[in-house]
Amino acid sequence: MPVVIQKDPFDFLTNTPINYPTFSHTVNYAGNISFTKAGFLGNINDVYMHIFGSNLDFTLPKNLEYMGQFDNDTLISKLNTGYGLLWDSDGTGNTTFKTYEKYNWQYKLSLYLASGIIPIADTNSNVGTWLKNNNCGLTLGILEELDSTIIAISKSQYEQLQDNIRIQQHRLREGYYTKELISRIEYELNKIF
């Protein structure tokens, strides 16, 4: 039996209205915000962030505003400005989630693209490579580059990235990548049978 590997993000099927996010230096982070997964947030003190999710079990710095936990459709409407950070780490050097992040397709990527905000990922991750190849996001070598990276983006550069994101936003909401995967599976099966 052939092996088929998912080469693109997971689709994010939704009928919520399309967002047209506004330019800002706000960074959003959504998902599991327990210390083991998002403890690194405790070390961010130079960027204003909106934090969405569940399991918050540590104290956030004052520049990080906890916005609450929402269902997917409500959350999409709240991700309406700035950027979306894809980063997993407890911030203490434990590399379990950072290693996993290098290979997987993060749910957050699909959420951010479906929302229309600009994703920011680790340069050395699978997602970071995909963002660079599709010119629809930013990448960081280390988290300490976050502030300087977003400050360097002008409003016109932000809008250019959003033009590319708009393509992905429609694709993910309409199941494009699932259909592509099914076509590849059918092709491989037809070669065998």
Secondary structure as the mmCIF struct_conf table of DSSP 4:
data_model
#
loop_
_struct_conf.conf_type_id
_struct_conf.id
_struct_conf.beg_label_comp_id
_struct_conf.beg_label_asym_id
_struct_conf.beg_label_seq_id
_struct_conf.end_label_comp_id
_struct_conf.end_label_asym_id
_struct_conf.end_label_seq_id
BEND BEND1 ASP A 8 ASP A 8
HELX_LH_PP_P HELX_LH_PP_P1 PRO A 9 ASP A 11
BEND BEND2 THR A 16 THR A 16
HELX_LH_PP_P HELX_LH_PP_P2 PRO A 17 ASN A 19
HELX_LH_PP_P HELX_LH_PP_P3 PRO A 21 PRO A 21
STRN STRN1 THR A 22 ASN A 32
BEND BEND3 SER A 34 SER A 34
HELX_RH_AL_P HELX_RH_AL_P1 PHE A 35 ALA A 38
HELX_RH_3T_P HELX_RH_3T_P1 GLY A 39 ASN A 43
BEND BEND4 ASP A 46 VAL A 47
STRN STRN2 MET A 49 SER A 54
BEND BEND5 PHE A 58 PHE A 58
HELX_LH_PP_P HELX_LH_PP_P4 THR A 59 PRO A 61
TURN_TY1_P TURN_TY1_P1 LYS A 62 ASN A 63
STRN STRN3 LEU A 64 GLY A 68
HELX_RH_AL_P HELX_RH_AL_P2 ASN A 72 LYS A 78
STRN STRN4 THR A 81 LEU A 85
BEND BEND6 GLY A 91 GLY A 93
HELX_RH_AL_P HELX_RH_AL_P3 THR A 96 GLU A 101
TURN_TY1_P TURN_TY1_P2 LYS A 102 TYR A 103
BEND BEND7 ASN A 104 ASN A 104
HELX_RH_AL_P HELX_RH_AL_P4 TYR A 107 SER A 115
TURN_TY1_P TURN_TY1_P3 GLY A 116 GLY A 116
HELX_LH_PP_P HELX_LH_PP_P5 ILE A 117 ILE A 117
STRN STRN5 ILE A 118 ASP A 122
TURN_TY1_P TURN_TY1_P4 THR A 123 ASN A 124
BEND BEND8 SER A 125 SER A 125
HELX_RH_AL_P HELX_RH_AL_P5 ASN A 126 ASN A 134
TURN_TY1_P TURN_TY1_P5 ASN A 135 ASN A 135
BEND BEND9 GLY A 137 GLY A 137
STRN STRN6 LEU A 138 LEU A 140
BEND BEND10 GLY A 141 ILE A 142
HELX_RH_3T_P HELX_RH_3T_P2 LEU A 143 GLU A 145
HELX_RH_AL_P HELX_RH_AL_P6 LEU A 146 ILE A 151
TURN_TY1_P TURN_TY1_P6 ALA A 152 ALA A 152
HELX_RH_AL_P HELX_RH_AL_P7 LYS A 155 GLU A 174
TURN_TY1_P TURN_TY1_P7 GLY A 175 GLY A 175
HELX_RH_AL_P HELX_RH_AL_P8 TYR A 176 ILE A 192
#
